[in-house]
Amino acid sequence: MKELSLEHKNAIRDALSAYCDNYLSRNRAAESLNGVSAATVSTIVNSKYTNISDDMFIRIATQIGFSFDCWEIHESVAFKEISFMMTDAQMYKNVTWIVGDAGCGKTTAAIDYRKKHRNVFYILCSEDMKKSDFVREISKQVGAPTDGTNLRDMLEYAISMIAFLGNPLIIFDEGDKLTDSVFNYFISIYNRLEGHAGIIFLSTNYIKRRLENGLRYNKKGYKEIYSRIGRRFFEVKSTTQNDIHAICQANGLTDEAEIKKVLKDAEASENDLRRVKRCVHSRKRIMDARARKGEAE
């Protein structure tokens, strides 16, 4: 990547400042970032860039969800539904498990919501997470210390910090990927935060089959988890061709013939928005190449 311009650095500074507003202090915000000190955060927020490398700016940008990609978000029906459920969970301290097709925009909606609301903590789950990884990730995201060796104490400290906040919300993205041993930690988290925080899980429909099997074979913790999410899932609507048409226009692809090509490609790919983004990018590059060729001739 080329050397970062002052404009790029200022944009990251503004995003970092907004990120810090989600925490009680800049020190807490720095605790949530890997390899970033409180002094560095303060220096950047105060627009003193002299001793801050481009690599540090990029490291921070990656962790706070800032992107140099000028992709415009279209608020599809699914996006609005997810945002509404997050608002409801945060305001009324509800627990909801949201399911939707892969590529329908769940993660995009969650990250956008975190950027725009205070006391929202986003945890991306994975199948290789151990209990220690899971607890440390929660602690890191809320700005709690992660250098302890006692997981119970570490989790207790992080939960106490969350409960102290006004209307906190924890978002567990791709929650269906957690192993059973880690999955059961949710019961402890729920029991400690019931009435103090909202909790949102995001995943594909796979979790429904997994939970059904867990209940059928009476696997440990599954009845408790099912009860705590209200014994049902919230299913968001699938992405429509109208949504994709609007996405194309919002991102500068306005030629109807080109939009039809994107729509056809999307239909063959189950309207996956990740595929749509690639296709829009591809069509725009092709159009730019044609325009340059025409100018040269």
C-alpha positions in Angstrom: 0.0 0.0 0.0 1.1 3.6 -0.7 2.2 5.9 2.0 -0.9 7.0 4.0 -2.0 10.5 3.2 -2.9 13.1 5.8 -6.5 12.7 4.7 -6.3 8.9 5.5 -4.7 9.5 8.8 -7.3 12.1 9.8 -10.1 9.7 8.8 -8.5 6.9 11.0 -8.2 9.5 13.8 -11.9 10.4 13.6 -12.8 6.7 13.6 -10.5 6.0 16.6 -12.0 8.9 18.5 -15.5 7.5 17.9 -14.3 4.1 18.9 -12.9 5.5 22.2 -16.3 7.0 22.9 -17.6 3.5 23.3 -15.5 3.1 26.4 -15.2 4.8 29.8 -11.7 6.1 29.0 -9.1 6.0 26.3 -7.1 3.6 28.5 -10.0 1.1 28.3 -10.2 1.6 24.6 -6.5 0.9 24.2 -6.9 -2.3 26.3 -9.3 -3.6 23.7 -6.7 -3.3 20.9 -3.8 -5.6 20.2 -0.4 -4.0 20.2 -1.6 -0.5 20.7 -0.7 1.5 23.9 -2.9 4.1 25.6 -0.2 6.7 24.8 -0.4 5.9 21.1 -4.2 6.2 21.1 -4.0 9.6 22.9 -1.3 10.8 20.5 -3.4 10.0 17.4 -6.6 11.3 18.8 -4.7 14.6 19.5 -3.6 14.7 15.9 0.1 14.3 16.7 1.3 11.9 13.9 5.0 12.6 13.8 6.2 9.5 15.6 3.3 7.2 14.5 4.1 4.8 11.7 1.8 4.0 8.8 1.8 0.4 10.0 0.4 1.5 13.4 -2.3 3.5 11.7 -3.3 0.4 9.6 -3.1 -1.9 12.6 -5.6 0.4 14.5 -7.8 0.8 11.4 -8.1 -2.9 11.0 -9.1 -3.5 14.6 -11.7 -0.7 14.9 -13.4 -1.7 11.7 -12.3 1.3 9.6 -11.9 0.6 5.9 -10.3 2.5 3.1 -12.9 0.8 0.9 -15.5 3.4 -0.1 -18.3 0.8 -0.2 -21.7 2.3 0.6 -24.0 0.3 2.8 -27.5 -0.1 1.6 -30.1 -0.6 4.4 -31.8 -3.7 3.1 -34.8 -5.2 4.8 -32.4 -7.7 6.6 -30.1 -4.8 7.7 -33.1 -2.9 9.1 -34.4 -6.0 10.9 -31.1 -6.8 12.5 -30.6 -3.2 13.5 -34.0 -3.1 15.1 -33.4 -6.3 17.1 -30.1 -5.0 18.3 -31.8 -1.7 19.4 -34.5 -3.7 21.2 -31.9 -6.0 22.9 -29.8 -3.1 24.0 -32.7 -1.0 25.3 -34.7 -3.7 27.0 -31.8 -6.1 27.9 -33.1 -8.9 25.8 -31.3 -12.0 24.5 -32.0 -12.8 20.8 -30.4 -15.3 18.4 -30.6 -13.9 14.8 -30.3 -16.3 11.9 -29.9 -15.6 8.2 -28.3 -16.8 5.0 -24.6 -16.5 4.6 -23.9 -13.2 2.9 -27.1 -11.5 3.8 -25.3 -8.7 5.7 -25.4 -9.8 9.3 -21.8 -8.9 10.1 -22.1 -5.6 8.2 -25.2 -4.6 10.2 -23.5 -5.6 13.5 -20.3 -3.6 12.9 -22.3 -0.6 11.6 -24.4 -0.8 14.8 -21.4 -0.9 17.0 -19.9 2.2 15.3 -23.1 4.2 15.9 -23.9 3.2 19.5 -22.2 3.4 22.9 -21.4 0.4 25.1 -21.7 -2.1 22.3 -19.1 -4.9 22.2 -18.6 -7.2 19.2 -17.0 -10.6 19.5 -16.3 -12.7 16.4 -16.4 -16.4 17.3 -14.6 -19.2 15.6 -14.5 -23.0 15.8 -10.9 -23.1 17.2 -11.7 -20.9 20.2 -10.8 -22.4 23.5 -12.4 -21.3 26.8 -9.3 -19.2 27.5 -9.5 -17.6 24.0 -13.2 -16.8 24.5 -12.9 -15.3 27.9 -9.9 -13.2 26.9 -11.7 -12.0 23.8 -14.6 -10.8 25.8 -12.3 -9.2 28.3 -10.3 -7.5 25.6 -13.3 -6.1 23.8 -14.7 -4.5 27.0 -11.2 -3.1 27.9 -10.6 -5.4 30.9 -7.2 -6.8 31.8 -6.3 -10.0 29.9 -3.0 -10.9 31.5 -4.5 -13.0 34.4 -4.3 -16.8 34.6 -7.6 -17.4 36.4 -10.3 -17.5 33.8 -13.1 -17.3 36.3 -11.7 -14.2 37.8 -11.0 -12.7 34.4 -14.6 -13.3 33.2 -16.0 -12.1 36.5 -14.1 -8.8 36.2 -15.2 -8.3 32.5 -18.8 -9.1 33.4 -18.7 -6.7 36.3 -17.5 -4.0 34.0 -20.3 -4.6 31.4 -23.0 -4.7 34.1 -21.8 -1.3 35.4 -22.5 0.4 32.0 -25.7 1.9 30.8 -27.6 -0.3 28.5 -24.6 -2.5 27.3 -25.0 -4.9 24.4 -22.8 -7.9 23.6 -22.8 -9.2 20.0 -21.5 -12.7 19.4 -21.1 -13.1 15.6 -20.9 -16.6 14.1 -21.9 -18.0 17.5 -22.8 -21.4 15.9 -19.1 -22.0 15.4 -18.3 -22.3 19.1 -17.6 -25.7 20.5 -19.9 -27.1 23.2 -17.4 -26.5 26.0 -17.1 -22.8 25.0 -20.8 -22.6 24.1 -21.8 -23.4 27.7 -20.0 -20.4 28.9 -23.0 -18.4 27.6 -25.1 -19.8 30.5 -22.8 -18.3 33.1 -22.6 -15.0 31.2 -26.4 -14.9 30.8 -26.9 -15.7 34.5 -24.6 -12.8 35.6 -25.9 -10.3 33.1 -29.6 -11.0 33.1 -31.4 -7.7 33.5 -28.1 -5.8 33.1 -27.2 -6.2 29.4 -28.6 -7.2 26.0 -27.1 -10.2 24.2 -27.3 -10.9 20.5 -26.1 -14.0 18.7 -25.7 -14.0 14.9 -25.3 -17.1 12.7 -26.6 -19.1 9.8 -29.5 -21.5 10.1 -27.1 -24.3 11.0 -27.5 -23.5 14.6 -31.2 -24.6 14.5 -30.2 -28.1 13.4 -27.4 -28.2 16.0 -29.7 -27.1 18.8 -32.4 -29.6 17.7 -29.8 -32.4 17.9 -28.6 -31.2 21.3 -32.1 -31.2 22.7 -32.9 -34.6 21.2 -29.9 -36.2 22.8 -30.2 -34.2 26.0 -26.7 -32.8 25.6 -25.4 -30.7 28.5 -26.4 -27.1 28.5 -28.6 -27.1 25.4 -31.9 -26.9 27.3 -30.6 -24.0 29.3 -29.4 -22.2 26.2 -32.6 -22.8 24.3 -34.6 -21.3 27.3 -32.3 -18.3 27.6 -32.8 -17.3 23.9 -36.6 -17.5 24.4 -37.0 -20.9 22.7 -37.0 -19.4 19.2 -34.8 -17.8 16.7 -35.3 -14.5 14.8 -35.0 -15.2 11.1 -34.2 -12.2 8.9 -35.6 -11.9 5.4 -33.4 -12.9 2.5 -31.7 -10.4 0.2 -33.9 -9.4 -2.7 -33.1 -8.4 -6.3 -34.4 -5.0 -5.4 -31.9 -4.7 -2.6 -29.1 -5.6 -5.0 -30.3 -3.1 -7.6 -30.2 -0.4 -4.9 -26.7 -1.5 -3.8 -25.4 -1.2 -7.3 -26.7 2.4 -7.6 -25.5 3.4 -4.2 -22.0 2.3 -5.2 -21.8 4.1 -8.5 -23.0 1.4 -10.9 -25.9 3.1 -12.6 -25.9 1.6 -16.1 -29.0 -0.6 -16.3 -27.3 -3.1 -18.6 -24.5 -3.5 -16.2 -26.8 -3.8 -13.2 -28.7 -6.6 -15.0 -25.4 -8.5 -15.3 -24.8 -8.1 -11.5 -28.4 -9.2 -10.8 -28.0 -12.3 -12.9 -24.7 -13.2 -11.3 -26.3 -12.6 -7.8 -29.3 -14.8 -8.6 -26.9 -17.7 -9.4 -25.1 -17.1 -6.1 -28.1 -17.0 -3.8 -27.9 -13.2 -3.7 -24.8 -13.4 -1.5 -23.8 -9.8 -0.8 -20.1 -10.7 -0.7 -20.4 -12.0 -4.2 -22.4 -8.8 -5.2 -19.7 -6.6 -3.9 -17.1 -8.4 -6.0 -19.3 -8.3 -9.1 -20.0 -4.6 -8.7 -16.3 -3.9 -8.4 -15.6 -6.1 -11.5 -18.2 -4.4 -13.6 -17.0 -0.9 -12.6 -13.4 -1.8 -13.5 -14.5 -3.2 -16.9 -16.4 0.0 -17.6 -13.4 2.2 -16.6 -11.2 0.2 -18.9 -13.6 0.6 -21.8 -13.8 4.4 -21.1 -10.0 4.7 -21.1 -9.7 2.7 -24.3 -12.3 5.0 -25.9 -10.4 8.1 -24.9 -7.1 6.6 -26.2 -8.7 6.0 -29.6 
